[in-house]
Amino acid sequence: MITLKDISKKSGYSVSTVSKALNGSSEIGVKTTLLIQ
């Protein structure tokens, strides 16, 4: 199973940013969200 920590390491973003992006938070920019997804 892939974890937030795995995505964080691969993307270079913090676990918090990854979590917010995947949950659709408006705090994270569209470009960043697309890169993480």
VONUTI-801998 format. One record per residue (C-alpha): x, y, z. Coordinates in steps of 0.02 Angstrom, whole numbers, padded with zeros to 5 digits, always signed. Each point is the difference from the previous one (the first is absolute). Example, Ala and Ser with C-alpha at 12.3 -4.5 7.8 and 13.67 -1.06 7.14 Angstrom:
2
+00615-00225+00390;+00069+00172-00033;
This chain:
37
+00000+00000+00000;+00063+00175-00042;+00005+00121+00146;+00000+00189+00010;+00181-00013+00055;+00044-00094-00161;-00084+00133-00107;+00086+00135+00101;+00172-00074-00031;-00029-00020-00186;-00079+00171-00027;+00113+00101+00114;-00149+00075+00093;-00038-00020+00184;-00122-00132+00062;-00115+00141+00052;+00000+00078-00174;-00030-00169-00082;-00146-00035+00116;-00079+00169-00032;+00022-00017-00188;-00079-00173-00006;-00146+00059+00108;-00036+00149-00113;+00053+00138+00119;-00010+00175-00072;+00161+00041+00094;+00100-00095-00133;+00020+00070-00175;-00074-00087-00150;+00171-00030-00078;+00068-00080+00159;-00156-00108+00018;+00016-00062-00179;+00185-00041+00024;-00038-00101+00157;-00148-00092-00077;
